[in-house]
Amino acid sequence: MTSPKLVVLLSEVWTMTDPRDLRGLVALAVAAEEAGVDGIEIGEHVLLGPNSAINGLPDNPREPLGIGMQEAGYPHPNGLHLLSAVAAVTSRVRLIAGAVLSPLRHPLVLGKELATVDLISRGRLVYLPAVGWQEEEYEAVGVPFHQRGKILDEQLEVWERIWRDEPVSYHGKHFRFQDISFAPKPWRPTGPPVWIGGMRLYPNALRRVVRHAQGYFPLGPLSPDDVGQLREALEANGRTLDELELVGAVGMATPFPDATSTKALGPALDEALPQMANGFSTFVIKPNMYIDDRDQLGDLCRDAVAGLRERAIDVGAGARS
């Protein structure tokens, strides 16, 4: 298999850095690049409503924040602005705009922001649009929550056109414009690569992956049957699974020893083994699950990169035996 890639999630890491020290967060991205990671991911919420913690708070504050498990005052800086700052002080690392709640913005406005970050980074932006789970977030900005999936479908079509064509017209249910000029275009003629995410390989996610995506990032594990379904759908549309980057998270299933401690990295990296066997090549870690001291980030990243490579060798040897 190809050498695995490591992506470091630098949002929701406030147990190891001050959420108001955003320059410090950018400095962590530089340290991660120097340690050999392939990408920096930043997620987002625009706001949180009164029911944001309706399902209770995590036992350990280092846990990934699930649906309805975030206190209302939890800080979420603007991810694209942060990635723009990271782009200015890095040269190699990919910039993953992860889980951007795109239906909350007009696609022309968001498309300009994405194209600008892509140009600043000279083509290092990767874009993962998402629809989110919090109805109050949509109500507050006046966007119909139950139309969010259909809004995203139109946005994906709009971006493909404005990043490629000139002039551009579009006539959909949610967005309509005629003969507009969009410049400057992104770094690449096709625009930044798009990843599609989701809890599972639902029909809408599968359709968006096949039609629009260069990567797929499920939040849960994919079974061999899921991979087969994905392969068949791609081939039916003239594509192959080899051209799709499969992205997995590690450390999600490995428990914390208690409510106040970090967890060990090794068992978390072992979660990559079955994913590698299914063709996954890119893996995301949330660093404050393993360290509280921000000065240890470089060592953590180096250990994670080396650990993933060792496991990839083991998987490859097993496949050949």
C-alpha positions as CSV (number, residue, x, y, z in Angstrom):
1,M,0.0,0.0,0.0
2,T,1.0,3.6,-0.4
3,S,2.8,5.3,2.6
4,P,0.1,6.5,5.0
5,K,-0.5,10.2,5.6
6,L,-1.2,11.9,8.9
7,V,-3.6,14.8,9.3
8,V,-3.6,16.7,12.7
9,L,-6.9,18.2,13.8
10,L,-6.2,21.5,15.5
11,S,-9.7,22.6,16.5
12,E,-11.2,21.5,19.8
13,V,-7.7,21.2,21.4
14,W,-8.3,23.7,24.2
15,T,-6.9,21.4,26.9
16,M,-3.4,22.0,25.4
17,T,-3.7,25.6,24.2
18,D,-5.7,28.7,25.0
19,P,-8.6,29.2,22.6
20,R,-7.9,32.9,22.4
21,D,-4.3,32.4,21.5
22,L,-4.9,31.8,17.8
23,R,-1.4,32.8,16.9
24,G,-0.2,30.1,19.2
25,L,-2.5,27.7,17.3
26,V,-0.9,28.7,14.0
27,A,2.5,28.1,15.6
28,L,1.4,24.5,16.4
29,A,0.6,24.0,12.7
30,V,4.2,25.0,11.9
31,A,5.5,22.6,14.4
32,A,3.3,19.8,13.0
33,E,4.6,20.5,9.4
34,E,8.2,20.4,10.6
35,A,7.4,17.0,12.3
36,G,6.3,15.5,8.9
37,V,2.5,15.6,9.0
38,D,0.7,15.8,5.7
39,G,-2.2,18.0,6.7
40,I,-3.7,20.4,9.2
41,E,-7.5,20.2,9.7
42,I,-9.7,22.9,11.3
43,G,-13.4,22.3,11.8
44,E,-16.1,24.8,12.8
45,H,-19.4,25.8,14.2
46,V,-20.7,29.3,13.5
47,L,-22.5,29.4,16.8
48,L,-24.0,27.1,19.4
49,G,-27.6,27.2,20.7
50,P,-29.2,26.3,24.1
51,N,-29.6,22.6,23.1
52,S,-25.9,22.1,22.1
53,A,-25.3,19.9,25.1
54,I,-28.7,18.1,25.1
55,N,-26.9,14.7,25.0
56,G,-24.6,15.6,27.9
57,L,-21.0,16.6,28.0
58,P,-18.1,14.2,27.4
59,D,-16.7,12.6,30.5
60,N,-13.2,13.6,29.5
61,P,-12.8,17.1,27.9
62,R,-10.3,15.7,25.5
63,E,-12.8,13.5,23.8
64,P,-14.1,14.5,20.3
65,L,-17.2,16.6,20.7
66,G,-20.2,14.6,19.5
67,I,-23.7,15.6,18.4
68,G,-25.4,17.5,21.2
69,M,-22.4,17.2,23.4
70,Q,-20.9,20.8,23.4
71,E,-21.5,23.4,26.0
72,A,-23.0,26.6,24.6
73,G,-19.9,28.7,25.2
74,Y,-17.5,26.3,23.6
75,P,-15.1,28.3,21.3
76,H,-15.1,27.7,17.6
77,P,-12.9,30.2,15.7
78,N,-13.4,30.7,12.0
79,G,-11.6,27.8,10.3
80,L,-10.9,29.4,6.9
81,H,-9.3,32.5,8.5
82,L,-7.1,30.2,10.6
83,L,-6.1,28.2,7.6
84,S,-5.3,31.3,5.7
85,A,-2.9,32.3,8.5
86,V,-1.4,28.8,8.5
87,A,-0.9,29.0,4.7
88,A,1.2,32.1,5.1
89,V,3.7,30.5,7.4
90,T,3.9,27.0,6.0
91,S,5.0,25.7,2.6
92,R,4.1,22.0,2.3
93,V,1.4,20.9,4.6
94,R,-2.2,20.5,3.2
95,L,-4.9,22.7,4.7
96,I,-8.1,20.7,5.4
97,A,-11.1,22.9,5.8
98,G,-13.0,20.2,7.6
99,A,-16.7,20.1,8.3
100,V,-17.4,23.6,7.0
101,L,-21.1,24.3,7.4
102,S,-21.5,25.5,3.9
103,P,-25.3,25.7,3.8
104,L,-25.1,28.6,6.2
105,R,-23.4,30.7,3.5
106,H,-24.2,31.7,-0.1
107,P,-22.0,29.6,-2.4
108,L,-20.6,32.6,-4.3
109,V,-19.4,34.2,-1.1
110,L,-18.0,31.0,0.3
111,G,-16.6,30.1,-3.0
112,K,-14.6,33.3,-3.1
113,E,-13.2,32.7,0.4
114,L,-12.2,29.1,-0.6
115,A,-10.5,30.3,-3.8
116,T,-8.6,33.0,-1.9
117,V,-7.2,30.5,0.7
118,D,-6.4,28.1,-2.1
119,L,-4.4,30.9,-3.9
120,I,-2.6,32.0,-0.7
121,S,-1.6,28.4,-0.1
122,R,-0.7,27.7,-3.8
123,G,-3.1,24.9,-4.1
124,R,-2.8,23.2,-0.7
125,L,-6.5,23.6,0.3
126,V,-8.7,20.6,0.7
127,Y,-12.4,21.3,1.3
128,L,-14.9,19.2,3.3
129,P,-18.4,20.7,3.2
130,A,-20.8,19.6,5.9
131,V,-24.5,20.1,6.8
132,G,-24.2,19.8,10.6
133,W,-26.7,18.7,13.2
134,Q,-27.8,21.8,15.2
135,E,-31.1,23.2,14.0
136,E,-30.7,26.3,16.2
137,E,-27.5,27.2,14.3
138,Y,-29.6,27.3,11.1
139,E,-32.5,29.2,12.7
140,A,-30.2,31.9,14.0
141,V,-28.9,32.8,10.5
142,G,-32.2,32.3,8.7
143,V,-31.4,29.1,6.7
144,P,-34.0,26.3,6.5
145,F,-32.5,23.4,8.5
146,H,-34.4,20.6,6.7
147,Q,-33.3,21.9,3.3
148,R,-29.6,21.8,4.2
149,G,-28.8,18.7,2.2
150,K,-30.4,20.0,-1.0
151,I,-28.7,23.4,-0.4
152,L,-25.4,21.6,-0.3
153,D,-26.1,19.7,-3.5
154,E,-26.7,23.0,-5.4
155,Q,-23.6,24.5,-3.8
156,L,-21.4,21.7,-5.0
157,E,-22.7,22.3,-8.6
158,V,-22.2,26.1,-8.2
159,W,-18.6,25.7,-7.1
160,E,-17.7,23.4,-9.9
161,R,-18.9,26.0,-12.4
162,I,-17.5,29.2,-10.9
163,W,-14.1,27.6,-10.3
164,R,-13.9,26.5,-13.9
165,D,-16.1,28.5,-16.2
166,E,-16.5,32.2,-17.2
167,P,-19.1,33.7,-17.2
168,V,-21.3,31.6,-15.1
169,S,-25.1,31.2,-14.8
170,Y,-27.1,29.0,-12.5
171,H,-30.8,28.4,-12.0
172,G,-31.6,26.2,-9.0
173,K,-34.2,26.2,-6.3
174,H,-32.0,27.9,-3.7
175,F,-29.5,29.9,-5.8
176,R,-30.1,31.7,-9.1
177,F,-27.7,34.1,-11.0
178,Q,-27.0,35.0,-14.6
179,D,-23.7,35.7,-16.4
180,I,-21.6,36.5,-13.4
181,S,-17.9,36.9,-13.5
182,F,-15.9,35.1,-10.7
183,A,-12.2,36.0,-10.3
184,P,-9.6,35.2,-9.3
185,K,-10.1,31.5,-9.8
186,P,-8.5,28.9,-7.4
187,W,-4.9,27.7,-7.9
188,R,-6.0,24.7,-9.9
189,P,-8.5,24.8,-12.8
190,T,-10.8,22.4,-11.1
191,G,-10.6,24.1,-7.7
192,P,-9.5,22.6,-4.4
193,P,-10.1,18.9,-3.9
194,V,-13.4,18.1,-2.2
195,W,-13.8,15.5,0.5
196,I,-17.2,14.3,1.5
197,G,-17.8,13.1,5.1
198,G,-20.6,11.5,7.0
199,M,-21.5,9.1,9.8
200,R,-22.0,6.2,7.4
201,L,-22.2,5.5,3.7
202,Y,-25.7,6.8,3.4
203,P,-27.2,7.1,-0.1
204,N,-26.8,10.9,-0.2
205,A,-23.2,10.7,0.9
206,L,-22.5,8.0,-1.7
207,R,-24.1,10.1,-4.4
208,R,-22.0,13.2,-3.5
209,V,-18.8,11.2,-3.3
210,V,-19.3,9.7,-6.8
211,R,-20.4,12.9,-8.4
212,H,-18.1,15.5,-6.7
213,A,-15.4,14.2,-4.4
214,Q,-11.8,13.4,-4.5
215,G,-11.8,12.0,-1.0
216,Y,-14.2,10.3,1.4
217,F,-14.0,10.8,5.2
218,P,-16.5,8.6,7.1
219,L,-16.8,9.2,10.9
220,G,-17.3,5.5,11.5
221,P,-15.5,2.4,10.2
222,L,-16.3,1.1,6.7
223,S,-17.0,-2.6,6.3
224,P,-15.7,-4.5,3.3
225,D,-19.2,-4.5,1.9
226,D,-19.2,-0.7,2.2
227,V,-16.0,-0.5,0.3
228,G,-17.4,-2.8,-2.4
229,Q,-20.5,-0.6,-2.7
230,L,-18.3,2.4,-3.1
231,R,-16.2,0.7,-5.7
232,E,-19.2,-0.4,-7.7
233,A,-20.8,3.1,-7.6
234,L,-17.6,4.8,-8.8
235,E,-17.1,2.3,-11.6
236,A,-20.7,2.7,-12.8
237,N,-19.9,6.4,-13.2
238,G,-16.6,5.9,-15.0
239,R,-14.4,6.3,-11.9
240,T,-12.2,4.0,-9.9
241,L,-11.7,3.5,-6.2
242,D,-7.9,4.2,-6.7
243,E,-8.6,7.8,-7.5
244,L,-10.5,8.4,-4.3
245,E,-8.6,9.3,-1.1
246,L,-10.0,7.3,1.8
247,V,-9.6,9.1,5.1
248,G,-10.1,7.6,8.6
249,A,-9.9,8.8,12.2
250,V,-7.9,7.0,14.8
251,G,-8.3,7.0,18.6
252,M,-12.1,7.2,18.5
253,A,-12.7,3.8,20.0
254,T,-9.8,3.6,22.4
255,P,-11.0,4.6,25.9
256,F,-9.4,7.2,28.2
257,P,-8.1,5.7,31.4
258,D,-10.2,8.2,33.4
259,A,-11.9,11.6,33.1
260,T,-8.8,13.7,33.7
261,S,-6.0,11.9,31.8
262,T,-4.7,11.6,28.2
263,K,-4.6,8.2,26.5
264,A,-1.7,6.2,24.9
265,L,-1.0,6.8,21.3
266,G,0.0,3.2,20.3
267,P,-3.4,1.5,20.9
268,A,-5.1,4.4,19.0
269,L,-2.9,3.9,16.0
270,D,-3.8,0.2,16.0
271,E,-7.3,1.4,14.9
272,A,-5.7,2.2,11.6
273,L,-4.9,-1.5,10.9
274,P,-8.4,-2.6,9.7
275,Q,-8.9,0.6,7.8
276,M,-5.6,0.1,6.0
277,A,-6.7,-3.3,5.0
278,N,-9.8,-1.7,3.4
279,G,-7.7,0.7,1.4
280,F,-7.5,3.8,3.7
281,S,-4.3,5.8,3.4
282,T,-4.9,9.0,5.3
283,F,-5.5,9.2,9.0
284,V,-6.6,12.0,11.4
285,I,-5.6,12.4,15.0
286,K,-6.7,14.9,17.6
287,P,-3.5,15.6,19.5
288,N,-4.9,16.7,22.9
289,M,-6.2,13.2,23.3
290,Y,-2.6,12.1,23.8
291,I,-0.8,15.2,25.2
292,D,-1.6,18.2,27.4
293,D,1.8,20.0,26.8
294,R,1.7,21.9,23.5
295,D,5.6,21.7,23.4
296,Q,5.2,17.9,22.9
297,L,3.3,18.2,19.7
298,G,6.3,17.8,17.4
299,D,7.3,14.6,19.2
300,L,3.7,13.3,19.1
301,C,3.5,13.9,15.3
302,R,6.8,12.2,14.6
303,D,5.7,9.2,16.7
304,A,2.4,9.0,14.9
305,V,3.9,9.3,11.4
306,A,6.4,6.5,12.3
307,G,3.7,4.4,13.9
308,L,1.4,4.6,10.9
309,R,4.3,3.6,8.6
310,E,5.1,0.6,10.7
311,R,1.5,-0.6,10.7
312,A,1.3,-0.1,6.9
313,I,4.3,-2.3,6.5
314,D,2.7,-5.0,8.7
315,V,-0.6,-4.8,6.7
316,G,1.3,-5.0,3.4
317,A,3.3,-8.0,4.6
318,G,0.1,-9.7,5.8
319,A,-1.5,-9.2,2.4
320,R,1.4,-10.8,0.6
321,S,1.7,-13.8,2.9
